[in-house]
Amino acid sequence: MTYLDNAATTLYKPKSVQKAVCAALKESGGAGRGGHAAALRAAEIIYGARETAAELFRMRDPERVIFTSNGTHSLNIAIKSLAARGGRVVVSGFEHNAVIRPLYRLSQEIGVKVDVIPTPLFEPEMAVSLFEMALDGDVCLAVCTHVSNVFGYVLPIERIWALCKHRGVPLIVDAAQSAGVLPIAGDSGPYFCMPGHKGLYGPQGTGLLLCPPDGLILKNLIEGGTGSASSDSAMPNFYPDRLEAGTPNAPSIAGLNAGMRYIINSGIPHTATEFDLSDPPHRKMLYRLHCSLAAIWGVKSYYTDGLYCQSGVISFNIEGQEPESVAARLAAKGIAVRAGLHCAPTAHKTAGTFPGGTVRASIGAFNTTADIRRLAAAVRGIVKG
């Protein structure tokens, strides 16, 4: 299979991930639930993964790394902790339903007002200006995706955070498409939310929430055992235990640790200026894919030449053909892409691709230029009929 759906889940992972999961299944018990060898091994696995995440995301305190079940879980914790009753929340025009739906519920339950900023596609300067205007006034929270899961658009998170910080507004960053691909500094100020099964090459059912050292204490969504402060009826008031009720998923966290260690050993950029056409390699493949698609009559490719504005995701459409039909024909040829709204109707409304959506190809570490050529040839064949 030519797998180009890495923005949903990375199917092909480092061999070390599978080995780590299998080993943990054999040797780990319940972390913090006993002093025997299996329980201690599980605790070692989990704390080791915290240390790896702290290293990857440049955090001084590993205990501010919270393990969750996915990026949506992380976002729900952060959003439901920081959105104030009756307050106004500013979000970009490219948010995933993992942001929009929790906010919609809060609008129904506690009167939260959601202000969606219509930030144009691939125009970071305009995004900064619009955020600056929207943040004037009574705003309790801002939420912004780091990279659009539909278009690969890299939003100017550092500059948006500077605006929020100046006004005393907390910022939540959806790092679902940037974690493991772009540099993230977990101590920089925003709350970063991410899944483990995409750019971090971990198993499904894993996620991370990075809590900044100067941030507000977040509320837990659920209560239960933590292996600590067991005599108290209330959840512990310290991280990570406060947000990690129940027995942790040691085997999957072991796999996530291996995925993060793979990224560290492979080397990702430490500054945005290092993110160019040759580093990482998928940037060059993205450009080749765009050129190949743009050369086909009737194909519209959503791409920018802005060097720091697009990560390894590209959407396209074929004139006169529904995205789902195109994706189905590609699947019949053994090429995996995604079509439709990609759980992000807000992004499509902002970019003008609603309600039909797009066909999305997303590149991972294990894709090759041969995959790009095969996709382009298949699209050319679909156009020709």
Secondary structure, DSSP 8 states (H G I E B T S, - for coil): -EE-BTTT---S--HHHHHHHHHHHHH---TTS-SSHHHHHHHHHHHHHHHHHHHHTT-S-GGGEEEESSHHHHHHHHHHHH--TT-EEEEETT--HHHHHHHHHHHHHH--EEEEE---TT-HHHHHHHHHHHTSSS--EEEEESB-TTT-BB--HHHHHHHHHHHT--EEEE-TTTBTTB---TTSSSEEEEESSSTT---TT-EEEE--TTS-----SS----SSSTT-SS--SSTTGGG--S---HHHHHHHHHHHHHHHHH---SSGGG-BTTBSHHHHHHHHHHHHHHTSTTEEEE----TTSB-SEEEEEETTS-HHHHHHHHHHTTEE-EEE-TT-HHHHHHHT-TTT-EEEEE--TT--HHHHHHHHHHHHHHHH-
